[in-house]
Amino acid sequence: MHNIHKLCAPPAWGSGGGLLTLVTPAVFTCAGKTPQYSSIVRDMYQGVRAAQVLSTLVLIMAIAPIAGPLLGGFLVVSGGWRLTFWAIVTISAIILILVFFLPESLPENKRESSSVLAAFRSYPLLLRRRTFMRYVLCVCFFYVAIYAFITASSSVYITRFGVDPRYYGLLFGVNIIGVMVLSSFNRRFVQRYSLDFLLRISTAVAGAASILAVITVAADVGGLWGVAVPVFLVFSMNGIVAACTNAAALNSVEPAIAGSAAALLGSFQYGSGIISSLLLAVIPGERTILMVSIICAFVLLSAVMGFPKAPAEKA
């Protein structure tokens, strides 16, 4: 479906269907991404090893926000914006072909023959799992903060601080590099420390940095760096938070419902961007203080989820 819609995108703009051809493949892509890779990792690895693999995946995926805009800009200059769609079609076709050569990750003796409706019936059960939902809400709140920065940072950096639009991408890319570095370190951290301990430390550091950002903006000190440096610390902690919450959440459920758990986790994690976008749109006030306040509030909520240890659940 993703490839079909991307193939239709260039000519569809001339017939008024361009927006639909952009939104539809995005829905299909987001619907499958997190459940697929999280479930595969859950099928093949457990505990510390799962966290290591997830950290590696976060490290690899962090390259996309840097490489994507650079490649897209080159393609637009070289052949116009339609060329970017043909590039996506080509890459998607290659991925589709490779999928047929991937082995099934779940052992045959653990596979379920239940219907799609059975997967939906697992969601109420998962929502009642305190341990599982603690990790889900931890990453969900953290991503609200991350998406608040992604949504508002361009206007904050360019409008308030007068950053040249040509250099905004560089400032944004530094945060991605921070995620990559922490993801790399996290592969070693999980061998020495528990996932809960790493979540406590990472959310505490992010919480302290977000409070510092609010203080510097409210006191109007530090200028651009008074925002950029604390936000860098917050953003970088995603290299630990994302991997540890995903691994811990999926480790807390039975293999039979791991797929449904991964889907629910992904919907909370990536759907959280709606919350930050809505808050930025409806709350009046100066953009910079609003952005750092949202970041601070939700990072602290994430820390609350990351600190207390839920009581053991009965089987």
N, C-alpha and C positions, 0 to 999 in steps of 0.2 A: 504493500500500500504506500509505503514511504516513497519508493522508486517511481511508481505510477504517477503520484501527485507531483513529484519533482519534475518528471518529464513533461507534464502538462503545464507547469508553471510559466515558462517563457511565453508561449502563445496565448495563455489565458489572460495575461495582463491586457492584451488588446481587446478582449471581449468582456472585461469587467469582472472576471472571476479570480483575479490575482490574489486577493486577500484570503479567499478560501483555500487556494493552493498553497499558501504559506502556513495557515493555521492547522489544516488537516494533517499534513505530515508531522508537524510538531507534536500534535496530540498522540499520534501513533508512536513516535520516537520516545516521548516521555513515558508513555504507558508501559513500554517494554524494557527500558534501559535498566532501572534499578532492580526490579524483580529478577531480571535475567542474570546479571552479574552477581548479585547478592546470593541468589539461590544456588548458582553454580559453586560459589565459594563455600556455601554452607554444605553442599553435597560432598565436597572433596576434602574440606579441612575443618578442624575443630579448634576451639580455644585460641591459644597464642598463635598457632600457625595461621588460622583464619584472619586474625588481626594483622599479621604480617602481610598476607596476600592482599588484603583490603587496603593497607597502607601503600603497597606497590601500585594498586589500581588508582588510588587517589593521586599518587605521584604522576602516573602516566596521563590521567585525565586532566590534570592541572596544566598540561602542555597546551591543550586545545584553546583556552582563552588567549594564549599568547600567539600561537601559530595561526589560528583561524583568522583573526583580523588582518594579520600581515599577508597571508595568502590571498584573502578576499580583496584587500586593497590592490594587490598586484594584478589579480584577475580583472577587476573593474577597470583599472587603467589600461590593461592590455587589450581587453575585448568587450568591455561593457558589462553591466550588471547581470545580464542573462548568462554570461559565461560562468558565473558562480554557481548557477543552478546545474549547468551541464557538468561542472566539476563534482558537485554533490552527487549527481546521478552516477557518475563514473565510480566514485568512491563507494557509494551504496551498493552498486552492482558487484563490485569486488568483494565487499563484505558478505553480500547475499550468497555468492558462490562459495566463499570460505565456510559459511555456516553448514553447508551440506557435508563438509569433511570433518566437522567437529563430532567427537564421540559423545554419547549421552553421559552426563556427569553423575546421574543418580543410579546406583546399583539396581539391577532388575528386581531383586528381592525386596527393595524398599519403595518401588513405584506404586502409585495409587491409580486405580481405574475409576475413581469417582468422577462425577460430572462437574461442570463449571459452577453449577449452583451450590455444590458442596463446598467449593472454595469460598463462596460468599457467606455460607453459613459459619465459616470459621472466624469471620471478622468479629462478631459479638463476643465470642469466646476470647479472642486476643485482646479486645478492648477491656476485658475484665482482668487480664493478667497484669498485676501491679508491677512486677519486675520488668516485663517486656515494655509496658507503656512508659515506665520511667525512662528507659533508654530512648524510646521513640520521642517523647516530649523533650528530652535533653537535646537531641539533634534538631528537632523541629524548631524549638525556641532559638537555638544558635543560628539556624539558617534564616530565620526571620531577620536577625541582626545582619547577617551577611548580605541578604537581598536588599535590605534598607540601604546599605552602602553601595551596592551595585546599581540600584535605582537612582540614588540622589547624588552620587559622588561627582558625576560629570558636571552638573550644574553648580555644585559647591566649589569644586576646584577651579572651574573655568570662570564662573560668574563672580563668586565672592573673592577668590584669591588671584584671579587674573592669569591663571595658567594657560599658556598657549595650547590650543586644541591639539596641535601636533605632538605635544609632550604629555598630554593626559594619558594616552595609552601606556607610556613608559611608567608613569606613577601607578597606574592600575596594575601593570604587569609585575611590579616589584612585590605586590601583595601575593600574587600567584607564585612567585619564586619562593616566598616565605612558606606557603603551603607545601611546596615541593620539598623544601629543606626539612621541614618538620615531619613530613610523611616518611622521608628517608630515615631520619633519626628514630621515628616511631617503630620502625621494623626491629630496631635493637632494643628500644625501651620495653616492648611487650615481652621480651625474653627475661627481663629483670624485675619488672613491676606488674602488678595486676591491672586489668582493664579499668576497674573502679578507681584505683589510685591515680592512674593517668588521666582519667576524666576529671577527677577532683582538682588536680594540679592545673590542667589545661584550662578548665573553665574558671578557676580562681585567677589565673594570670590574665585571661581575657576579660574577666570582670573588673580587675584592678585597672587594666588599660582603658576600658570603656569609661570608667569613672573619671580617670585622668583626662580623657577626651572631653567629657562634659565640663570639667573644671576649666580647662584651657579655653574652650569656646565661650563659656559664660563669663570668664574673666578677661576675654579678648587678649590672651597672651600666647606667644609662640607662633602666631600666624598660621601659615600653611602647615608647617611642621608640627604645630600643636595638635593638628588633626591627623596628619598623615602617619606620624610615628605611632601613636596609640592604636590607630586603626590597623596599621601593619601588624602589630602584636595580636590584635583580636583576630584578624583574617588568617594569620599564620597558624593559630591554634586549631583551625579547621583540619589541618593535616593530622592531628591526633583525635579530635572529637569525632569526625566522620567515621574513621576506621574503627575506633573503639566502641562507639555506640552501635554501629551496624553489627560488629562481631558479637558483642555482648547480648544484643537483642535477639539475634538469631540463635545464639547458643542457649538461650533461656526457653526455647520452644522445642516441641518434638519434631523430628524430621518429617512426619506426615503433613504438618501444616507450615513447614518452612517457606514454601512458595507463597502462601497467603500472607504469612508474616512479612516476607520481603516486599510484597506488593503494598501492604498497609504501611510499612515503614517508609517506602519510597513516596507514597502519596502524601504522607505528613511532611517528609523532609523537603521534597521539591515543591509541594503545593503551598508551603509556608510563604513563598514569595508573594502570594495574593495578599497576605496579611500586611506585610510591610508596604506594598504598593498602595493598599487601601488607606493605611494610616497616613502615609505621606500625602495622599490626595485629599483627605477629608479634614485633617488637623491643620488649623491655621497657624501661621508663625513663620519666623525666619528659617530658611531651609537648613542651614548648617546646624543650629542648635536642635532642630527637630530630628535631623538624621542621627546625630550622636546620642540624643535622648532615647530614641527607639533602639539603637544599638545597645546602649547601656541597660535599658529595662529588660530586654529579651536575653542578653548575655547573662544577666543576674538570675533570670528565671531558669535559664539553662543550668547555671551553677547550682541552683536549688535542687534541680532534678539529679545533678551529678554527684551531690554530696551525700545525702542520706542513703543508707543501704536498706532496700526494701526487705521486709521479713520473708523468710523462706516460705514458699508456697507448697501446699500439699498436692501430691500428684492426683 
